[in-house]
Amino acid sequence: MPKRTGEPPHHNKLTCYTDYGCRLPECVERRRLWQIETRRKHREGQPVLVDATPVRRHLIRLHSAGISTYRVAHEAGIDDWTVRAFMPSSEGRRARKHRTTPEIAAKILAVTIEAATTAYVDGTGTRRRIQALAANGWPLRRLSEHLGLNDTYIGDLVSGRQKGRPVFAATAEKVAHGYERMKNRKPTRYGIEPGHAAIARQRAKDNRWPPPKYWAGRMDVIDDPHFEPMYGVTRGELLAADARELFRYGITTEQAAERLGVTKAHLYQELLRHPEETTRQQDDMEAAA
């Protein structure tokens, strides 16, 4: 299996080791413990992997009842990419996963139609998908006709006025399906004026909204509110953010510069370029001047 490219989206699953070739000590240790547990199950005759056919049949039944893989993943507490791997692709290709762990199988099989029709879900992934389409050049007003949502509501979602609030499960599902349809489409081929597409892209750039290309290898965390996309963040901004984190523990600017491997003057310059309006940090910078 070819390795995925780029930085792993997280370091709490085996995928960063197996799919991305990550070799951080904690990830190597996680892999080692997994191997130990696998060998133990072999010795005791416990199944390490089980046939995924019952899982696939269950997902097909849920799909026939109008329950998407996105909603199943939310209810099961696993990522959407894992669930979709059990299903045939929209192009008719065979499912990628034919065996799975008993734990994953149990989580998916436990999802019922009643449980999957929960009224609300976290809105993080819904907002990120709309922002990603805007980053591809889709004006928000034109997205409303493709996603079946009010354009004012879409604007509220991406602007942050709805940030932190849940959305209707049906809304999340509409956006998830619309995103899959539209993520590779060029807006100019669907009636969007080039100038309007350019404005949408510039707005997304100004707000640092990651495009679909960024999320392509991170679909397992697009709905995770705890995952912070670092798209468009410069090294200087990261340096300033790291320094401010050290300031919280009483570290001086000179000590922070030494720990971060830069000169005091360079660190001070980046703090000025990327200000954060908190009294404590301003006082620290003034004292360091």
Phi and psi restraints in degrees (value plus and minus 20) as a CYANA .aco file:
   2 PRO   PHI     -87.9   -47.9
   2 PRO   PSI     126.0   166.0
   3 LYS   PHI     -94.2   -54.2
   3 LYS   PSI     123.9   163.9
   4 ARG   PHI     -94.9   -54.9
   4 ARG   PSI     133.7   173.7
   5 THR   PHI    -118.3   -78.3
   5 THR   PSI     138.9   178.9
   6 GLY   PHI      73.1   113.1
   6 GLY   PSI     157.0   197.0
   7 GLU   PHI     -95.8   -55.8
   7 GLU   PSI     113.9   153.9
   8 PRO   PHI     -77.6   -37.6
   8 PRO   PSI     121.3   161.3
   9 PRO   PHI     -90.0   -50.0
   9 PRO   PSI     -38.2     1.8
  10 HIS   PHI    -179.3  -139.3
  10 HIS   PSI     149.6   189.6
  11 HIS   PHI    -149.9  -109.9
  11 HIS   PSI      26.5    66.5
  12 ASN   PHI    -148.8  -108.8
  12 ASN   PSI      -6.5    33.5
  13 LYS   PHI    -156.6  -116.6
  13 LYS   PSI     143.5   183.5
  14 LEU   PHI     -87.6   -47.6
  14 LEU   PSI     -39.1     0.9
  15 THR   PHI     -81.3   -41.3
  15 THR   PSI     -50.3   -10.3
  16 CYS   PHI     -86.4   -46.4
  16 CYS   PSI     -50.2   -10.2
  17 TYR   PHI    -101.0   -61.0
  17 TYR   PSI     -68.6   -28.6
  18 THR   PHI     -98.7   -58.7
  18 THR   PSI     -58.3   -18.3
  19 ASP   PHI    -114.6   -74.6
  19 ASP   PSI     -51.9   -11.9
  20 TYR   PHI    -128.6   -88.6
  20 TYR   PSI     -26.8    13.2
  21 GLY   PHI      51.2    91.2
  21 GLY   PSI       3.9    43.9
  22 CYS   PHI     -87.3   -47.3
  22 CYS   PSI     117.5   157.5
  23 ARG   PHI    -149.3  -109.3
  23 ARG   PSI      11.8    51.8
  24 LEU   PHI     -82.0   -42.0
  24 LEU   PSI     126.4   166.4
  25 PRO   PHI     -74.0   -34.0
  25 PRO   PSI     -62.6   -22.6
  26 GLU   PHI     -87.8   -47.8
  26 GLU   PSI     -50.8   -10.8
  27 CYS   PHI     -96.7   -56.7
  27 CYS   PSI     -56.1   -16.1
  28 VAL   PHI     -83.8   -43.8
  28 VAL   PSI     -60.1   -20.1
  29 GLU   PHI     -85.6   -45.6
  29 GLU   PSI     -59.9   -19.9
  30 ARG   PHI     -81.2   -41.2
  30 ARG   PSI     -61.4   -21.4
  31 ARG   PHI     -83.8   -43.8
  31 ARG   PSI     -61.6   -21.6
  32 ARG   PHI     -83.7   -43.7
  32 ARG   PSI     -63.9   -23.9
  33 LEU   PHI     -85.4   -45.4
  33 LEU   PSI     -56.0   -16.0
  34 TRP   PHI     -83.3   -43.3
  34 TRP   PSI     -62.1   -22.1
  35 GLN   PHI     -83.4   -43.4
  35 GLN   PSI     -61.2   -21.2
  36 ILE   PHI     -81.4   -41.4
  36 ILE   PSI     -65.3   -25.3
  37 GLU   PHI     -84.7   -44.7
  37 GLU   PSI     -58.4   -18.4
  38 THR   PHI     -82.8   -42.8
  38 THR   PSI     -65.2   -25.2
  39 ARG   PHI     -84.1   -44.1
  39 ARG   PSI     -56.5   -16.5
  40 ARG   PHI     -83.0   -43.0
  40 ARG   PSI     -63.0   -23.0
  41 LYS   PHI     -84.3   -44.3
  41 LYS   PSI     -56.8   -16.8
  42 HIS   PHI     -81.9   -41.9
  42 HIS   PSI     -65.1   -25.1
  43 ARG   PHI     -82.6   -42.6
  43 ARG   PSI     -58.6   -18.6
  44 GLU   PHI    -109.6   -69.6
  44 GLU   PSI     -18.5    21.5
  45 GLY   PHI      56.7    96.7
  45 GLY   PSI      -3.8    36.2
  46 GLN   PHI    -103.8   -63.8
  46 GLN   PSI     125.4   165.4
  47 PRO   PHI     -91.6   -51.6
  47 PRO   PSI     106.9   146.9
  48 VAL   PHI    -101.4   -61.4
  48 VAL   PSI     -64.4   -24.4
  49 LEU   PHI    -148.5  -108.5
  49 LEU   PSI     126.8   166.8
  50 VAL   PHI    -142.7  -102.7
  50 VAL   PSI     142.6   182.6
  51 ASP   PHI     -82.5   -42.5
  51 ASP   PSI     112.1   152.1
  52 ALA   PHI    -108.0   -68.0
  52 ALA   PSI     -19.0    21.0
  53 THR   PHI     -77.7   -37.7
  53 THR   PSI     -66.1   -26.1
  54 PRO   PHI     -81.2   -41.2
  54 PRO   PSI     -55.0   -15.0
  55 VAL   PHI     -85.0   -45.0
  55 VAL   PSI     -65.5   -25.5
  56 ARG   PHI     -83.3   -43.3
  56 ARG   PSI     -63.2   -23.2
  57 ARG   PHI     -82.8   -42.8
  57 ARG   PSI     -59.6   -19.6
  58 HIS   PHI     -84.3   -44.3
  58 HIS   PSI     -62.6   -22.6
  59 LEU   PHI     -84.2   -44.2
  59 LEU   PSI     -57.8   -17.8
  60 ILE   PHI     -84.6   -44.6
  60 ILE   PSI     -60.0   -20.0
  61 ARG   PHI     -83.3   -43.3
  61 ARG   PSI     -63.1   -23.1
  62 LEU   PHI     -84.4   -44.4
  62 LEU   PSI     -61.0   -21.0
  63 HIS   PHI     -82.4   -42.4
  63 HIS   PSI     -59.8   -19.8
  64 SER   PHI     -84.0   -44.0
  64 SER   PSI     -45.8    -5.8
  65 ALA   PHI    -109.6   -69.6
  65 ALA   PSI     -13.5    26.5
  66 GLY   PHI      69.5   109.5
  66 GLY   PSI      -6.0    34.0
  67 ILE   PHI    -117.7   -77.7
  67 ILE   PSI     100.5   140.5
  68 SER   PHI    -102.0   -62.0
  68 SER   PSI     143.5   183.5
  69 THR   PHI     -83.6   -43.6
  69 THR   PSI     -52.0   -12.0
  70 TYR   PHI     -78.8   -38.8
  70 TYR   PSI     -66.2   -26.2
  71 ARG   PHI     -90.8   -50.8
  71 ARG   PSI     -56.4   -16.4
  72 VAL   PHI     -80.8   -40.8
  72 VAL   PSI     -65.0   -25.0
  73 ALA   PHI     -80.2   -40.2
  73 ALA   PSI     -61.0   -21.0
  74 HIS   PHI     -82.7   -42.7
  74 HIS   PSI     -64.8   -24.8
  75 GLU   PHI     -89.7   -49.7
  75 GLU   PSI     -54.8   -14.8
  76 ALA   PHI    -100.8   -60.8
  76 ALA   PSI     -36.1     3.9
  77 GLY   PHI      57.1    97.1
  77 GLY   PSI       8.0    48.0
  78 ILE   PHI    -148.1  -108.1
  78 ILE   PSI     148.7   188.7
  79 ASP   PHI     -98.4   -58.4
  79 ASP   PSI     133.6   173.6
  80 ASP   PHI     -82.3   -42.3
  80 ASP   PSI     -56.2   -16.2
  81 TRP   PHI     -78.9   -38.9
  81 TRP   PSI     -60.7   -20.7
  82 THR   PHI     -83.2   -43.2
  82 THR   PSI     -64.5   -24.5
  83 VAL   PHI     -86.4   -46.4
  83 VAL   PSI     -64.6   -24.6
  84 ARG   PHI     -82.9   -42.9
  84 ARG   PSI     -45.9    -5.9
  85 ALA   PHI     -86.7   -46.7
  85 ALA   PSI     -37.3     2.7
  86 PHE   PHI    -103.0   -63.0
  86 PHE   PSI     -35.0     5.0
  87 MET   PHI    -123.2   -83.2
  87 MET   PSI     130.7   170.7
  88 PRO   PHI     -82.0   -42.0
  88 PRO   PSI     130.8   170.8
  89 SER   PHI     -95.4   -55.4
  89 SER   PSI     146.3   186.3
  90 SER   PHI     -86.1   -46.1
  90 SER   PSI     -39.9     0.1
  91 GLU   PHI    -106.8   -66.8
  91 GLU   PSI     -16.9    23.1
  92 GLY   PHI      70.5   110.5
  92 GLY   PSI     -15.3    24.7
  93 ARG   PHI     -92.2   -52.2
  93 ARG   PSI     134.2   174.2
  94 ARG   PHI     -86.4   -46.4
  94 ARG   PSI     135.1   175.1
  95 ALA   PHI     -81.6   -41.6
  95 ALA   PSI     128.3   168.3
  96 ARG   PHI     -99.3   -59.3
  96 ARG   PSI     -51.8   -11.8
  97 LYS   PHI    -125.4   -85.4
  97 LYS   PSI     105.1   145.1
  98 HIS   PHI    -137.6   -97.6
  98 HIS   PSI     -30.7     9.3
  99 ARG   PHI    -157.9  -117.9
  99 ARG   PSI     133.4   173.4
 100 THR   PHI    -172.1  -132.1
 100 THR   PSI     151.7   191.7
 101 THR   PHI     -97.4   -57.4
 101 THR   PSI     132.0   172.0
 102 PRO   PHI     -78.3   -38.3
 102 PRO   PSI     -52.8   -12.8
 103 GLU   PHI     -85.6   -45.6
 103 GLU   PSI     -66.8   -26.8
 104 ILE   PHI     -84.7   -44.7
 104 ILE   PSI     -63.0   -23.0
 105 ALA   PHI     -78.9   -38.9
 105 ALA   PSI     -63.9   -23.9
 106 ALA   PHI     -83.9   -43.9
 106 ALA   PSI     -59.8   -19.8
 107 LYS   PHI     -84.2   -44.2
 107 LYS   PSI     -62.8   -22.8
 108 ILE   PHI     -91.9   -51.9
 108 ILE   PSI     -62.3   -22.3
 109 LEU   PHI     -86.5   -46.5
 109 LEU   PSI     -41.1    -1.1
 110 ALA   PHI     -98.7   -58.7
 110 ALA   PSI     -32.2     7.8
 111 VAL   PHI     -98.1   -58.1
 111 VAL   PSI     101.7   141.7
 112 THR   PHI    -126.5   -86.5
 112 THR   PSI     145.4   185.4
 113 ILE   PHI     -79.6   -39.6
 113 ILE   PSI     -60.0   -20.0
 114 GLU   PHI     -83.7   -43.7
 114 GLU   PSI     -64.7   -24.7
 115 ALA   PHI     -88.4   -48.4
 115 ALA   PSI     -53.6   -13.6
 116 ALA   PHI     -97.0   -57.0
 116 ALA   PSI     -27.6    12.4
 117 THR   PHI    -120.0   -80.0
 117 THR   PSI       7.5    47.5
 118 THR   PHI     -74.9   -34.9
 118 THR   PSI     119.5   159.5
 119 ALA   PHI     -84.9   -44.9
 119 ALA   PSI     -61.5   -21.5
 120 TYR   PHI    -144.2  -104.2
 120 TYR   PSI     130.8   170.8
 121 VAL   PHI    -156.6  -116.6
 121 VAL   PSI     144.7   184.7
 122 ASP   PHI     -80.5   -40.5
 122 ASP   PSI     120.0   160.0
 123 GLY   PHI    -113.9   -73.9
 123 GLY   PSI     -15.6    24.4
 124 THR   PHI     -78.8   -38.8
 124 THR   PSI     -71.6   -31.6
 125 GLY   PHI     -85.6   -45.6
 125 GLY   PSI     -55.4   -15.4
 126 THR   PHI     -82.2   -42.2
 126 THR   PSI     -67.0   -27.0
 127 ARG   PHI     -83.0   -43.0
 127 ARG   PSI     -63.7   -23.7
 128 ARG   PHI     -85.6   -45.6
 128 ARG   PSI     -56.5   -16.5
 129 ARG   PHI     -86.6   -46.6
 129 ARG   PSI     -61.4   -21.4
 130 ILE   PHI     -85.5   -45.5
 130 ILE   PSI     -63.3   -23.3
 131 GLN   PHI     -81.4   -41.4
 131 GLN   PSI     -59.0   -19.0
 132 ALA   PHI     -84.2   -44.2
 132 ALA   PSI     -60.7   -20.7
 133 LEU   PHI     -85.3   -45.3
 133 LEU   PSI     -57.7   -17.7
 134 ALA   PHI     -83.3   -43.3
 134 ALA   PSI     -57.4   -17.4
 135 ALA   PHI     -85.5   -45.5
 135 ALA   PSI     -41.2    -1.2
 136 ASN   PHI    -105.9   -65.9
 136 ASN   PSI     -23.4    16.6
 137 GLY   PHI      88.5   128.5
 137 GLY   PSI      -8.9    31.1
 138 TRP   PHI    -109.3   -69.3
 138 TRP   PSI      95.9   135.9
 139 PRO   PHI     -82.5   -42.5
 139 PRO   PSI     123.1   163.1
 140 LEU   PHI     -80.0   -40.0
 140 LEU   PSI     -58.6   -18.6
 141 ARG   PHI     -83.5   -43.5
 141 ARG   PSI     -54.4   -14.4
 142 ARG   PHI     -99.2   -59.2
 142 ARG   PSI     -42.3    -2.3
 143 LEU   PHI     -87.2   -47.2
 143 LEU   PSI     -49.9    -9.9
 144 SER   PHI     -77.1   -37.1
 144 SER   PSI     -59.9   -19.9
 145 GLU   PHI     -92.8   -52.8
 145 GLU   PSI     -42.5    -2.5
 146 HIS   PHI    -109.6   -69.6
 146 HIS   PSI     -48.1    -8.1
 147 LEU   PHI    -119.8   -79.8
 147 LEU   PSI     -31.1     8.9
 148 GLY   PHI      53.0    93.0
 148 GLY   PSI       9.9    49.9
 149 LEU   PHI    -143.3  -103.3
 149 LEU   PSI     134.9   174.9
 150 ASN   PHI     -85.3   -45.3
 150 ASN   PSI     115.4   155.4
 151 ASP   PHI     -85.8   -45.8
 151 ASP   PSI     -50.8   -10.8
 152 THR   PHI     -86.2   -46.2
 152 THR   PSI     -60.7   -20.7
 153 TYR   PHI     -85.2   -45.2
 153 TYR   PSI     -60.3   -20.3
 154 ILE   PHI     -80.8   -40.8
 154 ILE   PSI     -63.7   -23.7
 155 GLY   PHI     -81.3   -41.3
 155 GLY   PSI     -60.0   -20.0
 156 ASP   PHI     -85.3   -45.3
 156 ASP   PSI     -57.8   -17.8
 157 LEU   PHI     -81.9   -41.9
 157 LEU   PSI     -69.2   -29.2
 158 VAL   PHI    -102.0   -62.0
 158 VAL   PSI     -40.0     0.0
 159 SER   PHI    -101.5   -61.5
 159 SER   PSI     -34.9     5.1
 160 GLY   PHI      84.6   124.6
 160 GLY   PSI     -29.9    10.1
 161 ARG   PHI     -85.6   -45.6
 161 ARG   PSI     -43.4    -3.4
 162 GLN   PHI    -124.8   -84.8
 162 GLN   PSI     -12.1    27.9
 163 LYS   PHI     -81.0   -41.0
 163 LYS   PSI     113.5   153.5
 164 GLY   PHI      68.2   108.2
 164 GLY   PSI     -34.2     5.8
 165 ARG   PHI    -109.7   -69.7
 165 ARG   PSI     124.9   164.9
 166 PRO   PHI     -93.4   -53.4
 166 PRO   PSI     145.2   185.2
 167 VAL   PHI    -143.8  -103.8
 167 VAL   PSI     140.9   180.9
 168 PHE   PHI     -80.4   -40.4
 168 PHE   PSI     121.5   161.5
 169 ALA   PHI     -77.2   -37.2
 169 ALA   PSI     -57.2   -17.2
 170 ALA   PHI     -85.3   -45.3
 170 ALA   PSI     -54.8   -14.8
 171 THR   PHI     -86.8   -46.8
 171 THR   PSI     -66.7   -26.7
 172 ALA   PHI     -79.4   -39.4
 172 ALA   PSI     -58.0   -18.0
 173 GLU   PHI     -89.5   -49.5
 173 GLU   PSI     -61.8   -21.8
 174 LYS   PHI     -77.7   -37.7
 174 LYS   PSI     -66.9   -26.9
 175 VAL   PHI     -88.1   -48.1
 175 VAL   PSI     -60.3   -20.3
 176 ALA   PHI     -81.7   -41.7
 176 ALA   PSI     -63.8   -23.8
 177 HIS   PHI     -87.9   -47.9
 177 HIS   PSI     -62.7   -22.7
 178 GLY   PHI     -82.7   -42.7
 178 GLY   PSI     -58.6   -18.6
 179 TYR   PHI     -81.9   -41.9
 179 TYR   PSI     -64.7   -24.7
 180 GLU   PHI     -82.4   -42.4
 180 GLU   PSI     -55.5   -15.5
 181 ARG   PHI     -90.9   -50.9
 181 ARG   PSI     -57.1   -17.1
 182 MET   PHI    -125.7   -85.7
 182 MET   PSI     -30.3     9.7
 183 LYS   PHI     -82.7   -42.7
 183 LYS   PSI     -45.4    -5.4
 184 ASN   PHI    -127.7   -87.7
 184 ASN   PSI     -12.0    28.0
 185 ARG   PHI    -109.5   -69.5
 185 ARG   PSI     120.2   160.2
 186 LYS   PHI    -107.8   -67.8
 186 LYS   PSI     101.9   141.9
 187 PRO   PHI     -76.2   -36.2
 187 PRO   PSI     -54.7   -14.7
 188 THR   PHI     -85.3   -45.3
 188 THR   PSI     -39.5     0.5
 189 ARG   PHI    -105.1   -65.1
 189 ARG   PSI     -23.2    16.8
 190 TYR   PHI    -145.4  -105.4
 190 TYR   PSI      15.8    55.8
 191 GLY   PHI      67.6   107.6
 191 GLY   PSI     -14.1    25.9
 192 ILE   PHI    -109.4   -69.4
 192 ILE   PSI     105.3   145.3
 193 GLU   PHI     -82.9   -42.9
 193 GLU   PSI     119.6   159.6
 194 PRO   PHI     -73.0   -33.0
 194 PRO   PSI     -59.1   -19.1
 195 GLY   PHI     -84.7   -44.7
 195 GLY   PSI     -59.5   -19.5
 196 HIS   PHI     -88.3   -48.3
 196 HIS   PSI     -57.9   -17.9
 197 ALA   PHI     -84.8   -44.8
 197 ALA   PSI     -59.3   -19.3
 198 ALA   PHI     -85.1   -45.1
 198 ALA   PSI     -59.1   -19.1
 199 ILE   PHI     -83.9   -43.9
 199 ILE   PSI     -62.7   -22.7
 200 ALA   PHI     -82.5   -42.5
 200 ALA   PSI     -62.8   -22.8
 201 ARG   PHI     -85.1   -45.1
 201 ARG   PSI     -59.3   -19.3
 202 GLN   PHI     -86.8   -46.8
 202 GLN   PSI     -59.9   -19.9
 203 ARG   PHI     -81.6   -41.6
 203 ARG   PSI     -63.3   -23.3
 204 ALA   PHI     -83.7   -43.7
 204 ALA   PSI     -60.6   -20.6
 205 LYS   PHI     -83.5   -43.5
 205 LYS   PSI     -63.7   -23.7
 206 ASP   PHI     -82.0   -42.0
 206 ASP   PSI     -52.6   -12.6
 207 ASN   PHI    -115.7   -75.7
 207 ASN   PSI     -20.9    19.1
 208 ARG   PHI      38.6    78.6
 208 ARG   PSI      27.4    67.4
 209 TRP   PHI    -106.0   -66.0
 209 TRP   PSI      98.5   138.5
 210 PRO   PHI     -85.2   -45.2
 210 PRO   PSI     118.9   158.9
 211 PRO   PHI    -101.1   -61.1
 211 PRO   PSI     152.8   192.8
 212 PRO   PHI     -75.2   -35.2
 212 PRO   PSI     -53.3   -13.3
 213 LYS   PHI     -79.4   -39.4
 213 LYS   PSI     -57.6   -17.6
 214 TYR   PHI     -86.2   -46.2
 214 TYR   PSI     -62.3   -22.3
 215 TRP   PHI     -99.5   -59.5
 215 TRP   PSI     -32.2     7.8
 216 ALA   PHI     -74.3   -34.3
 216 ALA   PSI     -60.6   -20.6
 217 GLY   PHI    -117.0   -77.0
 217 GLY   PSI      -8.9    31.1
 218 ARG   PHI    -152.2  -112.2
 218 ARG   PSI       6.0    46.0
 219 MET   PHI     -83.6   -43.6
 219 MET   PSI     -40.3    -0.3
 220 ASP   PHI     -94.9   -54.9
 220 ASP   PSI     -29.8    10.2
 221 VAL   PHI    -145.0  -105.0
 221 VAL   PSI     -16.0    24.0
 222 ILE   PHI     -82.2   -42.2
 222 ILE   PSI     -48.2    -8.2
 223 ASP   PHI    -114.5   -74.5
 223 ASP   PSI     -20.0    20.0
 224 ASP   PHI    -105.4   -65.4
 224 ASP   PSI      92.1   132.1
 225 PRO   PHI     -88.3   -48.3
 225 PRO   PSI     -35.2     4.8
 226 HIS   PHI    -108.6   -68.6
 226 HIS   PSI     -31.8     8.2
 227 PHE   PHI    -105.6   -65.6
 227 PHE   PSI     106.2   146.2
 228 GLU   PHI    -126.1   -86.1
 228 GLU   PSI      87.9   127.9
 229 PRO   PHI     -86.7   -46.7
 229 PRO   PSI     111.3   151.3
 230 MET   PHI    -119.6   -79.6
 230 MET   PSI      10.7    50.7
 231 TYR   PHI     -88.5   -48.5
 231 TYR   PSI     108.7   148.7
 232 GLY   PHI      58.4    98.4
 232 GLY   PSI     -17.3    22.7
 233 VAL   PHI    -103.5   -63.5
 233 VAL   PSI     108.8   148.8
 234 THR   PHI    -104.7   -64.7
 234 THR   PSI     144.5   184.5
 235 ARG   PHI     -82.4   -42.4
 235 ARG   PSI     -55.7   -15.7
 236 GLY   PHI     -83.7   -43.7
 236 GLY   PSI     -60.6   -20.6
 237 GLU   PHI     -85.8   -45.8
 237 GLU   PSI     -61.2   -21.2
 238 LEU   PHI     -83.1   -43.1
 238 LEU   PSI     -60.1   -20.1
 239 LEU   PHI     -82.8   -42.8
 239 LEU   PSI     -65.1   -25.1
 240 ALA   PHI     -83.5   -43.5
 240 ALA   PSI     -60.7   -20.7
 241 ALA   PHI     -85.5   -45.5
 241 ALA   PSI     -61.6   -21.6
 242 ASP   PHI     -84.0   -44.0
 242 ASP   PSI     -59.8   -19.8
 243 ALA   PHI     -84.4   -44.4
 243 ALA   PSI     -63.0   -23.0
 244 ARG   PHI     -85.4   -45.4
 244 ARG   PSI     -52.2   -12.2
 245 GLU   PHI     -85.0   -45.0
 245 GLU   PSI     -59.4   -19.4
 246 LEU   PHI     -87.0   -47.0
 246 LEU   PSI     -55.1   -15.1
 247 PHE   PHI     -79.2   -39.2
 247 PHE   PSI     -51.1   -11.1
 248 ARG   PHI     -83.4   -43.4
 248 ARG   PSI     -41.0    -1.0
 249 TYR   PHI    -122.9   -82.9
 249 TYR   PSI      -2.8    37.2
 250 GLY   PHI      61.8   101.8
 250 GLY   PSI      -6.8    33.2
 251 ILE   PHI     -97.2   -57.2
 251 ILE   PSI     115.9   155.9
 252 THR   PHI     -99.5   -59.5
 252 THR   PSI     147.9   187.9
 253 THR   PHI     -81.5   -41.5
 253 THR   PSI     -61.2   -21.2
 254 GLU   PHI     -83.7   -43.7
 254 GLU   PSI     -63.4   -23.4
 255 GLN   PHI     -86.4   -46.4
 255 GLN   PSI     -59.1   -19.1
 256 ALA   PHI     -84.1   -44.1
 256 ALA   PSI     -61.7   -21.7
 257 ALA   PHI     -81.1   -41.1
 257 ALA   PSI     -61.3   -21.3
 258 GLU   PHI     -84.6   -44.6
 258 GLU   PSI     -63.2   -23.2
 259 ARG   PHI     -86.7   -46.7
 259 ARG   PSI     -53.4   -13.4
 260 LEU   PHI    -109.9   -69.9
 260 LEU   PSI     -22.9    17.1
 261 GLY   PHI      56.3    96.3
 261 GLY   PSI      10.0    50.0
 262 VAL   PHI    -151.4  -111.4
 262 VAL   PSI     150.0   190.0
 263 THR   PHI     -98.4   -58.4
 263 THR   PSI     139.3   179.3
 264 LYS   PHI     -81.8   -41.8
 264 LYS   PSI     -60.3   -20.3
 265 ALA   PHI     -83.9   -43.9
 265 ALA   PSI     -60.7   -20.7
 266 HIS   PHI     -86.6   -46.6
 266 HIS   PSI     -62.8   -22.8
 267 LEU   PHI     -83.8   -43.8
 267 LEU   PSI     -64.0   -24.0
 268 TYR   PHI     -81.2   -41.2
 268 TYR   PSI     -58.5   -18.5
 269 GLN   PHI     -82.7   -42.7
 269 GLN   PSI     -63.4   -23.4
 270 GLU   PHI     -88.7   -48.7
 270 GLU   PSI     -53.5   -13.5
 271 LEU   PHI     -85.8   -45.8
 271 LEU   PSI     -56.8   -16.8
 272 LEU   PHI     -90.2   -50.2
 272 LEU   PSI     -58.3   -18.3
 273 ARG   PHI     -87.7   -47.7
 273 ARG   PSI     -52.0   -12.0
 274 HIS   PHI    -145.6  -105.6
 274 HIS   PSI      54.9    94.9
 275 PRO   PHI     -93.7   -53.7
 275 PRO   PSI     135.6   175.6
 276 GLU   PHI    -156.7  -116.7
 276 GLU   PSI     100.5   140.5
 277 GLU   PHI    -102.6   -62.6
 277 GLU   PSI      62.9   102.9
 278 THR   PHI    -151.7  -111.7
 278 THR   PSI     117.9   157.9
 279 THR   PHI     -77.8   -37.8
 279 THR   PSI     -62.7   -22.7
 280 ARG   PHI     -82.9   -42.9
 280 ARG   PSI     -63.7   -23.7
 281 GLN   PHI     -89.0   -49.0
 281 GLN   PSI     -57.1   -17.1
 282 GLN   PHI     -84.6   -44.6
 282 GLN   PSI     -61.7   -21.7
 283 ASP   PHI     -82.4   -42.4
 283 ASP   PSI     -60.1   -20.1
 284 ASP   PHI     -84.1   -44.1
 284 ASP   PSI     -62.8   -22.8
 285 MET   PHI     -85.6   -45.6
 285 MET   PSI     -60.1   -20.1
 286 GLU   PHI     -84.4   -44.4
 286 GLU   PSI     -58.6   -18.6
 287 ALA   PHI     -88.3   -48.3
 287 ALA   PSI     -48.5    -8.5
 288 ALA   PHI    -102.3   -62.3
 288 ALA   PSI     -35.6     4.4
